[in-house]
């Protein structure tokens, strides 16, 4: 018997549910949004986006079920994607991602249930899928609840960092595969209209140096715009970075005196991780370390290994910096607050700002703010003009726009 639609079994019940969903969406669409105050509009926007993610997860689940039920061959067609796309009058690229996501979620029942409940967004699922490979698959199946707890309790940037720490445990020696090594580099392609497209993948340390140099130059452009009376600037940050790259290429990050500094790279590594790394790399006989388990953990202040921006890095990638860099000791308590580091002056020192960046993992203190790292300032919680001291207890990291908007409050 040919299958003509997805609801051939129990069609009345499924059709009633779909009709109710459509009716609810019709009602939501007819609401007068102009009558809502800002708080109501904010809550409505958040709820609608949550419903969208739940609907996407439901669509992925249904399409995967249709695949398992052999809908396409039983309908006399070869491709499920093409079949559903023809019904929707849309390209197959609109359906294919749902099928792929649904088949993947079927292998992780906790993730599937959480996505259907609206606890996992499309972005969470995307990042989880990127970490699933033949080497890590069984570990991800085992650790579904741990990863789900991270997704539901942390801000998204924190979830990404926690996921990276989890991934490092699946690769304790940090050795790069030949395929991974070949991804590092720069490709340049000239398009038919003369535009030049540049794509680059850098290792974490080289990437940190690149970002430091480019953002340093981009901030000079921003300050020039502001000093010229253009307010917050007339160029997008994307455009400033492009010009900054061209300037660096033409002058080699040159100082006024003609010298060429090397961009500063700050790596945050606990003493526990450092000792373990030295034992691994030097291979000392009888060294006390577990070769199959790295002492790293996103939530443990004594098991951190990341850039000052909060980007996790495998300890092995930091080995050159350990050999040639300069160590600076910073003592944190269990809540990641720096112990005894401050001066009673108007401006925070570079060491104080770096210490605050370590505490906040390179994020603005304002909830939900995703400002670029180069925009971050060391700021007084209680304004200096109101008697607030310049020390670590009264310091926090905040981006320039939020700082200017705050004023002396």
URFEN-V174856 format. One record per backbone hydrogen bond with DSSP energy under -1.0 kcal/mol. NH is the residue of the N-H (numbers start at 1). CO is the residue of the C=O. If there is no record, write none. Layout:
# URFEN-V174856
nh: {NH;NH}
co: {CO;CO}
This chain:
# URFEN-V174856
nh: {14;15;16;17;18;19;20;21;22;23;24;25;26;27;28;29;30;31;33;35;36;41;42;43;44;45;46;47;48;49;50;51;52;53;54;55;56;57;58;59;60;61;62;63;64;65;66;67;68;69;70;71;74;75;76;77;83;84;85;86;87;88;89;90;94;95;96;99;100;101;102;103;104;105;106;107;108;112;113;114;115;116;117;119;125;126;127;128;129;130;132;137;140;141;142;143;147;148;149;150;151;152;153;154;159;160;161;162;163;164;165;166;167;168;169;171;174;181;182;183;184;185;187;189;191;194;197;199;201;207;208;209;210;211;212;213;214;215;216;217;218;219;220;221;222;223;224;225;226;227;228;229;230;233;240;241;242;243;244;245;246;247;248;249;250;251;252;255;258;268;270;274;275;276;277;278;279;280;281;282;283;287;289;293;296;297;303;306;307;308;310;313;317;318;319;322;323;324;325;333;336;339;343;345;353;354;355;356;357;358;359;360;361;362;365;369;375;376;377;379;381;386;387;388;391;395;396;398;400;403;404;405;406;407;409}
co: {10;11;12;13;14;15;16;17;18;19;20;21;22;23;24;25;26;28;31;32;33;37;38;39;40;41;42;43;44;45;46;47;48;49;50;51;52;53;54;55;56;57;58;59;60;61;62;63;64;65;67;66;70;71;73;72;79;80;81;82;83;84;85;85;91;92;92;95;96;97;98;99;100;101;102;104;105;108;109;110;111;112;113;114;121;122;123;124;125;126;129;133;136;137;138;139;143;144;145;146;147;148;149;150;155;156;157;158;159;160;161;162;163;164;165;168;171;177;178;180;181;201;199;197;195;191;189;187;185;203;204;205;206;207;208;209;210;211;212;213;214;215;216;217;218;219;220;221;222;223;224;226;225;230;236;237;238;239;240;241;242;243;244;245;246;247;248;259;255;306;304;270;271;272;273;274;275;276;277;278;279;284;287;290;294;303;300;268;311;266;307;305;314;315;316;318;319;320;321;337;333;331;390;343;349;350;351;352;353;354;355;356;357;357;397;366;372;373;398;396;394;383;384;383;389;392;379;377;375;399;400;401;402;403;406}
